[in-house]
Amino acid sequence: MDLVELAHLLRRTEYVAKADRMTALAGATRAEAVADVLAVSADPVVLPAFIDHDIADQRYDQWVFAVQWWLDRMTDVARPMQERMAFFWHGHFCSSWDKVNRAPTMMAQNQLFRAQGLGNFRTLTQAMAVQPAMLDYLDNVQNVASSPNQNFARELMELFTLGVGNYTEADVTAAARAWTGHTIDDVTDDYAFVAADHDTDPKTFMGVTRNWDGPGIIDYLLLENTATKLVACRFLTRKLWEHFGCQNPSVSLVNELAQVLFDHDMEMLPWVTAMLMHDEFYTSATRQGLVRSPVEFVVALQHHTGLRGADLNPQWYVEGMGQVPFEPPNVAGWKTNAYWTNSSLFGGRAEFARDVTWRLRHNDANAIAKNHTPPEALAALEAMFGLTFTTVTRQALLDYIAVQRTNEPWIDWWESTNLLTMAMMTPEMHLA
């Protein structure tokens, strides 16, 4: 791989093209680099003690801790692709801390996405379906034979597997009946199946009449029925590409990568590998076609500044940016790319960048020296944030320096302070 392609691969999979990773993979082939990126640890992640159990009077503090812990882990873990995939599935199989409001339940789901994020999609879906955070969030705890609740059954098909238009209302009704009785134990808060609440009558789902049970619905969609399995593969492929690649992938590209997932019986490692190996992933349109999400922006700044969650309190800022970990806006999760580029959400980024600036100046760490010449100042900014300014950006920053030195030559402290903030708000900083 040439260094441009390698840096692109690392930015999309590991948040930042870190210097040590660039050095370690210099000279690697594309296949070698992709395999290295995907060689995530198989060891289970041990949760900090503060968030592995419920503390009723500290639930807000537990959420704050969990957000900071996850963002710090994204920044520091050796193979961040594991966290990238965990966050991808967090935005796909959505549950919200605000509704569930129990640290062990939400962190168990978080651990599920981390452990199985590159495993088998059917296995992950089965595990997610009976995970207490999902059972609570989509109200399957209220789904009983005498009064079926359709929330989970509908989203299972609409948002998790098939997409709109690939099922009927009769299928939703049948699926809801199939999932009756799958609930949460009132004492342990673990998954429980209550047979007395389950509908045992025959149900017609996708034209097939059986005594359907919930997990059997998933196996039918993703294993037994090849038509729905292929629909699911295409649905998931488009979403994966738009998360890691760029918007509006071609039908031929989606079909090609979906076939990999289909042919490998929903195993995701070959599928993700095929995406990262594809020539289309390295075109200039793909390299320049994705805006960093707020979480990716926070992680990049944490890496480049050396500051971490306890220093920055990012949980105070991510809401203004539009993406709060453990708090998807709804069951559809977060939108991508152009969704982040409006004045309101960019205002949230600017507020965070300014707070980072003050902390850098307060610590007198990595600040741009006051006596730099303009070219030296810009070179220092590029080195600090891992950027290469375009001609347009460079000229805008030089124009700022010229005006600042003309209008307020006696207050040179503001020049370097504002340059720090401006560097974090350049277009180059926001393109992944």
N, C-alpha and C positions, 0 to 999 in steps of 0.2 A: 504494500500500500504506500502511496505517496503521503506526505505529512498532512496535506489538506484533507484527504479522505479519512486519515486516521483521527485527526482532530474532530472531524464531523461525527465519526462513529462514537467517540468518547463523549462528546457533548450530548448526543442524543440518548446514550445509554447510561452514562455515569455523571450527568449534570454538567460536568466541567472537564475539559481536556487538561487534566493535571500534568504538571511537568514530569513527575516521576513515572506516570503511566505512558506518556509520550516517549520517554527515554526507554522504558522497558519494552515497548512494542515497536520501536523504530526498527525497520528492516523486516518486520513480520509480513507474511502474506495476508491477504484479506481473510482467508479461512482461519489462519492462526490467530489473528487479532480478534475475530468474532468469537472463536472458541474460548479465548482467554476472557473476554468480556462476560461470557455466559457461564464461566466456571465458578458459579457462586457457591458459597460454603453450604454443605449439607448438614452442618451441625445446627441443632436447635438454638434459637436465640433466647437467652435468659432475660426475662423482663426485670426491670428494677423493682425492688420490693414495694415501693410506694404505689405502684399501679397494678400489682398482681392480685389485689383483693379490694373489696369495696370498703370505703371509709365514708359512712353516710354523711358526716358533717364536713367532709373535705372533698366533695365530688367535683366542685369547680377547680380546686387546686390540683386534683388528679388529672383533670382534662388539660390544664395548663402544662403540667409536668409531661404528660403524654405527647402533646404537640411539640414541645421543645426537645424531648428525647428522640422523637421520630425525625425531626428536621436535623438534629445533630448526627443521628445515625446515617441519614442520607448523605451528609457532608463527609463523614469520616470513615465509613465502612470500606473495606478493601475492594469489594465488588459491588458498587452501588446499583447494578442492574437488578439485583434482588429487591431493593427498595423501590426502584422504578416500576417493576412489575407489580409489587404489592400495592403501590398507589394507583396504578392503572386499574387493578381489580377493585380497589376501594371506590373508585369512581364508576365502576360498572355494576358491581353487586352492592349497591349503596345501603348503608345504615348510618344513622345519626346518633351521636353521643347525646344530643339535646333530648331526644325521645327515649333512648334506651337508658341513659343516665346511670350506667354501672361500669366502672373501670374493668373488672375482670371479663365481663361479657364483650365489651368493645375490643379489649386487647386480645381476647381469644380469637375474634374474627380477624384482627390485624395479623396475628400470628399464622392463621390459616392462609391468608393471602401471601404471606412471606414464604411459608413452607411449601405451598403448592402452586405458586405463581408461574412456574415453568414446568409444571407436571402435566397431568391429563385434565383437559377441560371438563369432561364428563364427571370425573372423580371430584374435581373442585366444586362443580355445580351441585352434586349430591351432598357434599359436606356443607356447603353454604346454605342449602335449603333447610337443614335441620340445626343450623347454628343459632343459638338463642338470640343473638343480636338481630338476625334477619326475621326470625319468628315473631319477635316483638315489634320491629320496625314496620313490617308489612302486615301486622295484625293477624298472623295465622294462629296466634294464641286464642283468638276469638272465633276461629273457624271450626264449627261443630255441625254435626249432621242435621240438627234441628234448625240451624240458621247459618248456612254456608257464607263465608266471607271470601270475596273474590280477589282481594288486593294482591296477595302473593301469586296466585295462579295466573292472573292477568300479566303481571310484570315478568313472571318467569318466561313467558312467550314474547311479550312486546319489547322488553328492554334487555333481557338476559340471554335469550337464545335465538329467536327467529326474526324479530322486527315486525313493525306494523304491516298488516295486510296479508300475513302468512298463517292466519288462524281465524276462526269464527267465534262469535259470541257463544255458540253452543259448546265450542271447545273450552272456553273460559269457564262456563258453568260446570262442565264435566270435570275439569281439572280442579276446580275449587272443591267439589265433592270428594275428589280423590285425596285431597290434602287435609280433609277433616280429621281431627284427632291428633295431629302432629303439633305439639304444644311445648310448654315449658313447665317443669316441676315447680310448684309453688314454694317448696321448702329449699331445694338445692339450687334452683335457677338453671338447672341443666335441661337438655332436651328430654322430652318424654312423649311416648305414644299412649294415648288414652283410648283404648279400644271401644269403650262405651260411647265415645263422641265421634267415632268414624262411621261414615256412610258405607255400608257393605252391599248396597244394591248395585245392579249392573249400571254402567255408565257408558255412553257413546262418546269417544274421544277420537278426533281425526277420522271419523267414519268407522271406528273399530269399537265394538261393544264388548266390554269385559267388566269384571269387578275390579276396576282400576284402584291402585293405591298411589300415593304421591310419588315416591321414588321411581315407580314404574313409568310414570309420565315422562320423567327425565330420560330414562333409558330408551323409551320409545322414540322420543324426539332426537336423541343424539347417538343412537346405536341401531335400533331395530328398523326405523323408517329411514331409508337412504335419502329420500327426497328432502325431508325436514333436516336431516343431518347436513346435507350439502347447503341448504339455505342458511343454516346456522353458521357453517364454516365461512360463507361469504359475508354474512352479517358481522361476524367477529373480525374477519380480516379487514374489512373497511374501517372498523373502529380502531384496530391496532395500528394500521398504516397512518390514519389521521392523528394518532397520538404520538407516534415516533417518526413518521415521515413528513407528509404534508397533506393538504386538503385535496379533496376530489380526485382520488386515484382512478385510473382508467378501469373500465370493466375487465379488460384483458388481464391487467395486473392483479386485480382482486380475485378473478377466477383462478389464475395461476397459483397464487399463494394459498387460496382456500383449498385447492386440490391437495396441497401438501398436508394441511391439517386433516382433511378427509382421509387421505391415503394412510396416514399414520394413526388412524383411529382416535383422533382428538388429542394426541400427544402434542404438547405445545413447544417443547424445545426444538424439534425439527422445523416447526412452523416459524418460530421467531428467528431461528438461524437462517432460514430461507429468505426472510424479509431483509435481514442485515447483510446477506450475501448478494442481494439483487442489485444489478447495475443501476436500476432506477433509484435506489436509495442514495446514490452518490452523485446524481446529476446536480447541476447548479440550481435548478428549480427546487429540488428537494432540500438542498443544503440551505437555501435562503428562504424557504417557504414555511417556517414555523416559528411562532412567537413563544418565548419562554412563558410557561404558566407562572403564576405568583409563587408557588412552592419552589419551582425551579429557579426563579429569580432570587428568592431568599437563600436557597442552598448555595448558589453561585457566589453571592455576596459573603456568606459566612466563610466559604472556602478562601476567597481572595483577601479577606480582611483579617482572618484568624479569630474573629468574634464568633460566639456561639449563642444558643438560645437564652442562657441565663444572662448574657450581656445585653442582648437586643430585645428580649421579650417580643418575638415576632407574632405571637398570638394576638397582640394588640393591633397589629397592622394588616394581617392577612384578610380580615373581613373587608376592609376598605379596598383591598386589591381584588377581592372577589373569589377567594379560594381558601376556605378554612379547613385544615385537616380534621378528620373525624366529624365534619359537619357539611356533607354535601347539601346543595340547595334544595334538592328533592330527589326522588328515586331515580330520575334520569341522569343524575350526576352533573358534572361540569361540562360545559361546552369547551371548545378549543379555539386556538389561534386568533381569528379576528374578534372573537368575543372579548379578548383582553385589551383590545386597542381602542378604548374610548376615553374621553377626558376624565370621567369620574374614576375609573379604575386605575388609570395612569396617575391620577392625583394621589391615590393610595400608595403607589410605588414611589412617587416622589417624596411623600411624607416619610416613608421608611428609609429611603436613601439619605434624606436629610438627618434622620436620627443616627444612621450609621456614620455620617460625616462628623457629627458632634462627638461621637464616642471615639472616633479616630483622632480627632484633634485634642480631645481631653486626655487621651492616653499618649498623645504625641507619637503614635505608632503609624507607620506607613503614610504619614502626611507628606504632601508635596512641598518641598522646601521653598521658602519665600524667595530665595535668590536665584532660582532657576531662570534661565532664559526660556522664552516661549517654546522653542522646539524641545528643550530638555524637559520642560514640564509635561508636554504631551507624551513624550517618550516614557516618562516615569508613570504616567497614568496608564498607558498601554501595557506596560510591564506589570503594573500592580493588578490590573483587572483582566489580564490575558486577552487584550483586544488589539485589533488592527483597525485604526480609524480610516474611514473612507475620506476622499478629498473633501467632500461636502462637510462632513463632521469636523475634520481637522480645521478647515477654514472658519467654521462657526466658532470653534473654541479660540482660535487665534484672534478673531474679531472681538470676542469678549475680552481677552487679555488686553488688546489695544485700547478698547474703550475704558476698561477699568483703570489702566495706568494713566490715561489722559485725564479722566474725570476725578479720580481719587488716588493720586500717586502716594499720598501719605498713609493710606490704609492698605498696605500690601497683604495684610493677613487675610482680608476678604477674598483676594484673588485665589489663593491656594485653597481656601475653604470652599468657595463656590465651584472651583474646578473639580474637586472631589465629587460633589453632588452631581455636577453636570456629566461627568464621566459615567456615573451609574445610570444616568438617564439617556445616554446616547442610544440610537437605534441598534448599534452593534452589540450593546449589552443585553438587549431584549430579544435578539434573534438567537435561537437555540442552535 
